[in-house]
Amino acid sequence: MKKYDKLVKNAAGRIVPEIINGNQSIPYKGIGKHIPSGRKHAPNIVSSINYPADGNKTVASIRKALERSGIKNGMTISTHHHLRNGDLVAEEVFKAAKELGIKDLVWFPSASFPCHAPILEYLEDGTINRIEGSMNGPLGKFTSEGNMKGMAVLRSHGGRYQSVQDGEVHIDIAVIAAPTSDPFGNANAVHGPSACGILGYALADYQYADKVVVVTDNLIDFPCIPMQIEGNYVDFVIEVEKIGIPEKIVSGTTKVTKSPDRLLIADLTARFCEEAGILGDKCCFQFGAGGTSLAIGLYFHEILKKNAWKARFAFGGSTQYMVKMLEEGTLEYILDAQAFDLEAVRSVRENHNHQDVSIFHAYNYHSKGNYTTMMDVVILGATEVDLNFNGNVVTHSDGYLLHGIGGWQNCLFSKCTILPIPLFRDRIPVIKDQVTTLCGPGELIDVIVTERGIAINPLRQDLIERVKNSGLPLKTIAELKDEAEKICGKPEKPELDDELVAAIKWVDGTVIDSVKKVKS
Amino acid sequence: MKKYDKLVKNAAGRIVPEIINGNQSIPYKGIGKHIPSGRKHAPNIVSSINYPADGNKTVASIRKALERSGIKNGMTISTHHHLRNGDLVAEEVFKAAKELGIKDLVWFPSASFPCHAPILEYLEDGTINRIEGSMNGPLGKFTSEGNMKGMAVLRSHGGRYQSVQDGEVHIDIAVIAAPTSDPFGNANAVHGPSACGILGYALADYQYADKVVVVTDNLIDFPCIPMQIEGNYVDFVIEVEKIGIPEKIVSGTTKVTKSPDRLLIADLTARFCEEAGILGDKCCFQFGAGGTSLAIGLYFHEILKKNAWKARFAFGGSTQYMVKMLEEGTLEYILDAQAFDLEAVRSVRENHNHQDVSIFHAYNYHSKGNYTTMMDVVILGATEVDLNFNGNVVTHSDGYLLHGIGGWQNCLFSKCTILPIPLFRDRIPVIKDQVTTLCGPGELIDVIVTERGIAINPLRQDLIERVKNSGLPLKTIAELKDEAEKICGKPEKPELDDELVAAIKWVDGTVIDSVKKVKS
């Protein structure tokens, strides 16, 4: 099978394949232009008489569960990333698959981490054909250098749910690492030695997969409460000694940046939000867990407090800083798809107003509404932006795939999308003529905040109007780009081959861009 | 369209139609004999761009929501019964449908109550073709006398979920009365003036219906927490003055029987469970909210307390008595699909160990396991039982349909199913040669407890063995029947017509019996 075929130029002017790994794909048509038809994926009807009457679905090992799930060459196996860089389960799955002599699997993680480097072995020996998910660190290098047998496919978190729901990706076996489970398969992440708070990324997996396998290191009597995973969807439960390395799952502390430049960017971002009237009573927002984002969160907290405003909700990933806002009364609810530190895990376990939700709820573009469109402001990162405000979040300027899309594409639909980014990284300017890889169309990116000024997308005259007398350092994006190039020089283009190694999906399942092989 | 066609004798020896309301049906094949094939119902894929970006899905009225949902003749409209005898919403739906000139609707409630008597008007004038759900009081009389245009179909709670999941019943429009909702359609039943605790019966409805309409009398800002109904499935939200009459939704107090005979039955039942070793540490059980059941619950509480045992879980409907067990430490968890009184509503709102679950989790026969098979004992009622321990729960001895099946069929799969019933009601013996309507096969009914003795199903020699020296008044079912007939005389057979008015589904979607028209 060819990795890809039938290259066409999509509505964003990017060259993408119409056939990816033998499957028909739809080239990106523009924002809101692709209206899906058809029906959601329909799993097989099963009967409870084929499941143990005593509710005990435990089997001895992952290998046994894969066998009993009918594992075959070419199947798709999914995992979630809630154990982040402490995950011990994904590797075990492919180790067992290899022992069974299985080839050409598709690994469909909700994200991958440096801890997944050992999976390279299974990519190299043909156990795994390709990853559809995120590729970073050594997996990104492997992919970028053209070593993956199949074509990688990157999707946003919401796009991952959408692709499973819509039947684009059929999960044969979902393997769900669960910090606590009962023998029936009800499971949660708020209790147990590997507690990671939330399991919401696994929702599509257990709703739509043919077989669902729960792997836990904390097996308790039925019923496991709360039931973040519902046992009625689960086929097998496996008890292992350890599913994760706690200190790598959640950080004891997430940390605010100490870099003066980053703190300046954070301060400018928060001031922009205040001056533009974005922050206010009942406002809602999302900011990430990176050092700059956390600083912005702290500044938001101060602004809200000063004005006696209470934000209505923040969408997670959650951190100790968001929890502080909740507990000190500047924030009413956290809607949380991922807990980043121990304070967040505690809060989601204890506080009714810290609610675990899933990607389905917040980000699935093919549902009856998304939370993101209701958000007053979201704070996102980017590896590159260009003069048209287009954003890249997956490749670095050298062309290497180094990040997943995460919720980035989904969040662009907020009322105001701000990218607080340094003007240059390692003396390479971040603002380009054109982004190496198009992940998000500039029409959806409203504001770029750098340490040397703020550029507002000319499409947002309303925002420009609102802050014109604020004293904030407003510049055009071209001015910012020139400034960076005056300091660092015009950056060189990455050396890329014509061969494609990865496809970038848009939130509606269409292909917005492809990633070229790096000349090594 | 003929109401039914092609009568055949099923595996239980009952005459049932193979065609019901124009649809092919499968006659009952025996317990665990029907293995389903095929795929679950697949709802249409939608796009979030067709929903309001601000998350505000409110429309002015139920009528407007029905219009915008594309209501047409012959569609199926579902409602839930969590507002019980205080429901004000179902009637309004059909009033609006009538105003729109719609005919031949199928009403698919999870149960109906005496408060739904006004819906007779819409059955009479052709707005509604038939009810697929439960029929009691005036609706039962109407059906039994052959006045319903279509053939009624009765399903267990679990069978209702199964029929929707498997695509047997396609819900065009689900109308969900919600005690609290936000404009996005996230909703719950733990807050608001019409709080009824839980909305789990509506799960199949919102997961699988084409259009989902939430009707609330307590509209709050997004996000409505907890999200017992997930707004991402919801199309329209309507605010009305009142969705229910609080005092008829939940009783302030559920009451234990004061009848000496019933108390004797309860005492015998509890003693049987103790002597048979069914009660013990970590045991699990279900008992209902009727007067006798509540007394059994109280006796269970005492037995557990006396022995310092803690039951692991009870499955609801929940009442103040179950909550007392939870709070006094004889019960660890309540898994609850329905709250029967105000204490239960409070508990489910406040107590993490009082967990709302849905019928899907407990009862859906076509899922990866059911809770019921794990239960050590369930306590159920019956209108009739027969010499083969077959049970009837829908018709009275005069042939009139007076009850829904509820969770009754689903619960029969417990490790020990006990029917505590009086030997006669209004001088009519309850034990018959043959039940008027077969709802549950005798193979699944283990023990009959009456005020004059206990009959154990001969299939359960293990139970007979365990209590043989207990001093409990053990009798055969034939002995109990003779005793009743000595007192009351042999009961007359109901006067029934050959015409069929209703079909009784088994938990797997097959047809276990049909109900004949009553000669009036």
Interface residues (C-beta under 8 A of the other chain):
Chain A: G32 I35 P36 S37 G38 R39 K40 H41 A42 P43 N44 I45 V46 S47 S48 I49 N50 Y51 P52 A53 D54 G55 K57 Q165 D166 F184 G185 V212 D221 F222 P223 I225 P226 M227 E230 G231 N232 Y233 V234 D235 K282 R312 F313 Y333 L335 H352 N353 Q355 V357 F360 H361 N364 Y365 H366 S367 K368 G369 N370 Y371 T373 M374 F413 D508
Chain B: G32 I35 P36 S37 G38 R39 K40 H41 A42 P43 N44 I45 V46 S47 S48 I49 N50 Y51 P52 A53 D54 G55 K57 Q165 D166 F184 G185 V212 D221 F222 P223 I225 P226 M227 E230 G231 N232 Y233 V234 D235 K282 R312 F313 Y333 L335 H352 N353 Q355 V357 F360 H361 N364 Y365 H366 S367 K368 G369 N370 Y371 T373 M374 F413 D508
